[in-house]
Amino acid sequence: MPMPLLKALTVLPLLWLLSACNEAPTPPQTVPLMMLVNQPANHDGRLITTEGTVRRVEEPLHYWIEDAQLRRVAIQPDALIAPHLGRKVRVTGRFSHAPDQGRRLQAEHVIPLDD
Protein backbone atom coordinates (compact mmCIF):
# COMPACT_ATOMS: atom_id res chain seq x y z
CA MET A 1 0.00 0.00 0.00
CA PRO A 2 1.45 3.42 -0.93
CA MET A 3 2.52 5.55 2.04
CA PRO A 4 0.20 8.56 1.29
CA LEU A 5 -2.81 6.24 1.16
CA LEU A 6 -1.79 4.60 4.42
CA LYS A 7 -1.48 8.02 6.11
CA ALA A 8 -4.90 9.06 4.79
CA LEU A 9 -6.49 5.87 6.09
CA THR A 10 -4.96 6.55 9.50
CA VAL A 11 -5.88 10.23 9.69
CA LEU A 12 -9.45 10.10 8.33
CA PRO A 13 -10.93 8.06 11.20
CA LEU A 14 -9.27 10.39 13.71
CA LEU A 15 -10.73 13.45 11.99
CA TRP A 16 -14.16 11.84 11.97
CA LEU A 17 -13.93 11.13 15.71
CA LEU A 18 -12.86 14.68 16.46
CA SER A 19 -15.72 16.15 14.45
CA ALA A 20 -18.22 13.91 16.25
CA CYS A 21 -16.96 15.19 19.62
CA ASN A 22 -17.63 18.80 18.62
CA GLU A 23 -21.33 18.32 17.88
CA ALA A 24 -23.55 20.48 20.06
CA PRO A 25 -26.02 18.65 22.30
CA THR A 26 -29.56 18.54 21.00
CA PRO A 27 -31.68 21.23 22.72
CA PRO A 28 -34.76 20.05 24.61
CA GLN A 29 -38.01 19.85 22.67
CA THR A 30 -40.95 21.81 24.13
CA VAL A 31 -43.85 19.38 24.59
CA PRO A 32 -47.20 20.21 26.25
CA LEU A 33 -48.49 17.84 28.92
CA MET A 34 -51.36 16.90 26.59
CA MET A 35 -48.88 15.33 24.15
CA LEU A 36 -46.92 13.58 26.89
CA VAL A 37 -50.15 12.01 28.17
CA ASN A 38 -51.66 11.14 24.77
CA GLN A 39 -48.45 10.04 22.99
CA PRO A 40 -45.91 9.09 25.67
CA ALA A 41 -44.04 6.57 23.50
CA ASN A 42 -43.20 9.33 21.00
CA HIS A 43 -41.18 11.16 23.67
CA ASP A 44 -39.75 8.28 25.69
CA GLY A 45 -36.07 8.84 26.45
CA ARG A 46 -36.02 12.37 25.03
CA LEU A 47 -34.90 15.60 26.64
CA ILE A 48 -38.02 17.76 26.83
CA THR A 49 -39.37 20.95 28.40
CA THR A 50 -42.96 21.15 29.63
CA GLU A 51 -45.08 23.26 31.99
CA GLY A 52 -47.61 22.66 34.72
CA THR A 53 -48.57 23.25 38.33
CA VAL A 54 -46.66 21.30 41.00
CA ARG A 55 -48.75 18.93 43.15
CA ARG A 56 -47.92 16.14 45.60
CA VAL A 57 -49.37 13.29 47.57
CA GLU A 58 -48.01 12.17 50.95
CA GLU A 59 -48.42 8.37 50.90
CA PRO A 60 -46.15 7.44 49.23
CA LEU A 61 -44.60 10.87 48.84
CA HIS A 62 -44.28 11.89 45.21
CA TYR A 63 -44.60 15.03 43.09
CA TRP A 64 -46.03 15.73 39.65
CA ILE A 65 -47.03 18.62 37.43
CA GLU A 66 -50.49 18.93 35.93
CA ASP A 67 -52.41 21.20 33.58
CA ALA A 68 -55.98 22.55 33.92
CA GLN A 69 -57.36 19.27 32.50
CA LEU A 70 -55.47 17.27 35.17
CA ARG A 71 -53.05 15.66 32.70
CA ARG A 72 -50.11 14.64 34.86
CA VAL A 73 -46.44 13.73 34.68
CA ALA A 74 -44.44 12.67 37.75
CA ILE A 75 -41.33 14.78 38.48
CA GLN A 76 -38.14 13.51 40.10
CA PRO A 77 -36.02 14.23 42.09
CA ASP A 78 -38.29 15.37 44.89
CA ALA A 79 -35.70 17.81 46.27
CA LEU A 80 -35.63 19.77 43.00
CA ILE A 81 -39.41 20.11 42.58
CA ALA A 82 -40.61 20.24 46.23
CA PRO A 83 -39.81 23.95 46.80
CA HIS A 84 -42.27 24.83 44.00
CA LEU A 85 -45.35 23.09 45.43
CA GLY A 86 -48.53 24.83 44.25
CA ARG A 87 -46.70 26.97 41.69
CA LYS A 88 -46.70 26.91 37.90
CA VAL A 89 -43.27 25.85 36.61
CA ARG A 90 -41.36 25.04 33.45
CA VAL A 91 -39.42 21.77 33.81
CA THR A 92 -36.66 20.46 31.57
CA GLY A 93 -35.50 16.87 31.87
CA ARG A 94 -35.44 13.36 30.45
CA PHE A 95 -38.94 11.93 29.89
CA SER A 96 -39.70 8.24 30.30
CA HIS A 97 -42.80 6.13 30.06
CA ALA A 98 -43.41 2.53 31.07
CA PRO A 99 -46.77 0.81 31.61
CA ASP A 100 -45.79 -0.30 35.13
CA GLN A 101 -44.22 3.05 36.15
CA GLY A 102 -46.27 5.66 34.28
CA ARG A 103 -45.01 8.96 32.88
CA ARG A 104 -41.95 10.46 34.56
CA LEU A 105 -39.63 13.39 34.00
CA GLN A 106 -36.15 13.25 35.52
CA ALA A 107 -35.79 16.99 36.04
CA GLU A 108 -32.60 18.88 35.33
CA HIS A 109 -34.01 22.42 35.59
CA VAL A 110 -37.12 23.87 37.21
CA ILE A 111 -38.12 27.49 36.55
CA PRO A 112 -41.05 29.09 38.40
CA LEU A 113 -43.44 30.92 36.04
CA ASP A 114 -45.68 32.72 38.51
CA ASP A 115 -43.22 35.30 39.85
ABEGO torsion letter per residue (X at the ends): XBAAAAAAAAAAAAAAAAAAAABBBBBBBBBBAAAAAABAAAABGBBBBBBEBBBBBAOBBBBBBBBAAGBBBBBOBAAAAAAABGBBBBBBBBBBBBAAAEBBBBBABBBBAAX
